[in-house]
Amino acid sequence: MNEEARATSITNIQVAKEVEGISSIDPGLGAYQFENLGELVQFSDLMSKADVMLPPHLRHKPAICLAVTMRAIQWKVDPFALAMETYQAKENGPIGYQAKVFVSALEACAGIQLNYEYEGNFTITNEPAKSSKGNVVAQRAAVGDRRCIAWVELKGRRFEYVSPRLDEITVKNSPLWHLDPDQQLTYYAARGWVRRHKPSVMMGAYSADEVESMEPMRDVTPKRGAFAQLAEDARHAATETTEEDQAQTEGETPQEADQSRTNVQVEEPEVDTESPAYQNGVEAREGGLSRGDCPYPKDPVSASNWFAGWDSVESDHSEDSE
C-alpha cells in the first residue's frame, strides 16, 4: 500500500469513527453503510474538512461532498478516492469525473469488463501541442488517424463503441493525449461505450473533457419590443407627471382647487386616422396592450388619436361578435 492509499484509509477510519450509524467500514473496499440521509449529511460535512485529502473545489463544501459521496455509494467506490478523481474546469462550473471512474463504475455496478482494439496510426511531431483554448499542454503533439474500439460480447451479441480518430477529437487539454494517446483513446472509448450501452451507470455524470468543452449559459430571454419599451417609458413619465401635479396642488384650499378645475377648458381634438399615433393605437390593441399603455401622456392630440385607434380595434371585434 503506497503512502497516498495509506493516508486515505486512515482518513476514512477517522471520519467513520466520528459519524454514528455507520454499521461497518472496510478501508480496503470503502464499504460505508449509512442508515439514513442525515448520517450521509453528517459524513459529508466532516469529509469537507479533510483539507489536503480533497481537491480544492471540494474543500469546505459539504453539499458538493454529499453529491460525490452519493455517487460513490452508487458506484461502490470509496468517497475519498472518488473525490480525488473529480474535476472542475471553472469556478461554479459543473463537477466532472476522470474517464477511469466510468470504467470502474461499469465493472462494479454491471460486472462488465470491456475489451479494446486499435485501428490506424499516430506519430509524435516536434510541434508543441495546444489545448482547445490555445494553451501549450505538451512540447510535442501526437497526430494521426488512430482510434479505439471498446467492445464486449453479451449473450452472443457484440456491443461496441468506436471512438473518433485522434485528429478528430477537438478537446485534448491533458498532456497525456500527446504522451500516451492510446491510453486516452481507451478512456474516450470506454466512456462512450458506457454512455451508449449502459447510461444508467452514468446518470447525468460528466467526464473531465466534457466539462472542459461546456459553454457558459446564455441569457435567452426575448428582447422587449420597441413599442412595449415605449409604453413602459410612457407609464414612468406619467407617474412622474402625477407626482409633479400633486406637489403643485399641495397647500391649495378646497375652494382654490375647485376654481382651478373650473377654469380648465378641455377641447376634444379631431381624430386623424392617418396619423402614426392612430396606427400605433391599432397595433397596441392588436398586440394585447391596455389603454393604460398609451405612450403619449403629455401630447393630447397624439393621445386622442392613439385612443381612437385602440378603440377602433375593440369596436371591430364587437361587430364581428354580433
Phi, psi and omega in degrees: 000124180284175185296321181295316179295321180295318180295322178297316180296317179297316179298317179301316181295318180297316179295317182298323180295332183274346183254113178288146176103348175282111188281336177203156177211131175241104184304331181288326183255347183066036186272078175280144176231109181259147182270334180202174183294328180301322179290326175297318179297316180296317178299316182295325177297315178293322180299321183296344181263012184284355173056246188293348177278003178232152171292156185306325185285356177250348184292131178060031177230079185299327181295318178291323177298324177297316180298318179293320179297319179294324174297318181299320178295317179298318184268000176060048177230169180288131182303319181289322177296318178294321180302321181289348179258011178269162185211141176230118185290323181212157182301136182068010176273174180292156178269129177248166181237145176298148186300331180298335179297320183290327176295315179296317181295322179297318180291319183287321186269326185244352180066028182252127175246120186281154171252155185227139174230155182233143177230152179081185184225166173218156176230154178258119181265170177269003178278142178294143178270135181242150178282178178296342179265001178092004179274143178286124181248343178204152182285338177230149184248139174266127181227158177146185182256022180297141175210164183239142176244117175263131184208160174206148178253121181234122178054042176080005181240137181268126176247124184220164173221128180255121181287160170297163177288157187307315182288344181272348180275118186274324182266104179224065186279344178276137177297340179296338176299335183251341177268325181215069185299327180298321179295317180292322176295325177297313178299318181299313181293322180296315178299317179297322179296315181297316182295325182278315190256338179223061183297337180296338179288320184277314175047059175085002178280146180245152175275168180298320179295324182291319180289335176295322186270358181289133176276147176296151181294141179253150176281113182254018177296127181301142179289148178291141176292156183299320182288322178298321178293321179297319179295320179295319177298323180293319178298322179294318179294322179296322178296318179295320179297318179299319180294321178295316180298320180295321180294323181291326184274350178295135180098347178285146174282160178305322180294319180294322180294318178297319181296322179296318180292326181292325184282350182283125178259115181257116178252134181275110181292155178286148181274131177249101184290349179265357184284152176301325181296320178297314179296323177297323178296319177299313181295325180295316180296316179294332179275001175091009178279154182266173179297332179291354180266013180302126184270013183236059184291338183252010181232092185303321182294311180295322179297319180297317178294320180297313179297322179296318177296317179299314181293330182295324178292320178297320179295319179299319179296324181293321181293323181294330184276348181278000000 
